[in-house]
Amino acid sequence: MKTAISIPDDVFEAAEELARRSGQTRSGLYSRAVREYLARHAPGRVTEALDRALEDVGAPAAASEGAFAVESGRRVLEEAEW
């Protein structure tokens, strides 16, 4: 989907430089940045996805004996800089 946004000049210039250095397109860089921002601000979605993955492999979910590991992982993901 195409969209138009306004950002400060210094942010645009830094993003352009990062895209060039990392070999990404501008659209790719912005898409990745928004995905990471969304993941950081929706930790419950990450926890839900991990719980579903654990269920798929038959591992205990947060409410059972694996609660410590799940809670620890959730806290790390919440505090991680994406």
TACOR-V275389 format. One record per backbone hydrogen bond with DSSP energy under -1.0 kcal/mol. NH is the residue of the N-H (numbers start at 1). CO is the residue of the C=O. E is the energy in kcal/mol with one decimal. If there is no record, write none. Layout:
nh=<NH/NH>
co=<CO/CO>
e=<E/E>
This chain:
nh=<12/13/14/15/16/17/18/19/20/21/22/24/29/30/31/32/33/34/35/36/37/38/39/40/41/45/46/47/48/49/50/51/52/53/54/55/56/57/59/64/67/70/71/72/73/74/75/76/77/78/79/80>
co=<8/9/10/11/12/13/14/15/16/17/18/19/25/26/27/28/29/30/31/32/33/34/35/36/37/42/42/43/44/45/46/47/48/49/50/51/52/53/54/61/64/66/67/68/69/70/71/72/73/74/75/76>
e=<-2.3/-2.8/-2.1/-2.4/-2.6/-2.2/-2.3/-2.6/-2.3/-2.7/-2.4/-2.2/-2.4/-2.5/-2.6/-2.5/-2.5/-2.4/-2.4/-2.5/-2.2/-2.8/-2.5/-2.2/-1.7/-1.3/-1.0/-2.4/-2.5/-2.2/-2.5/-2.7/-2.4/-2.2/-2.6/-2.3/-2.2/-1.4/-2.6/-2.0/-1.8/-2.2/-2.9/-2.7/-2.4/-2.4/-2.3/-2.3/-2.4/-2.3/-1.8/-1.3>
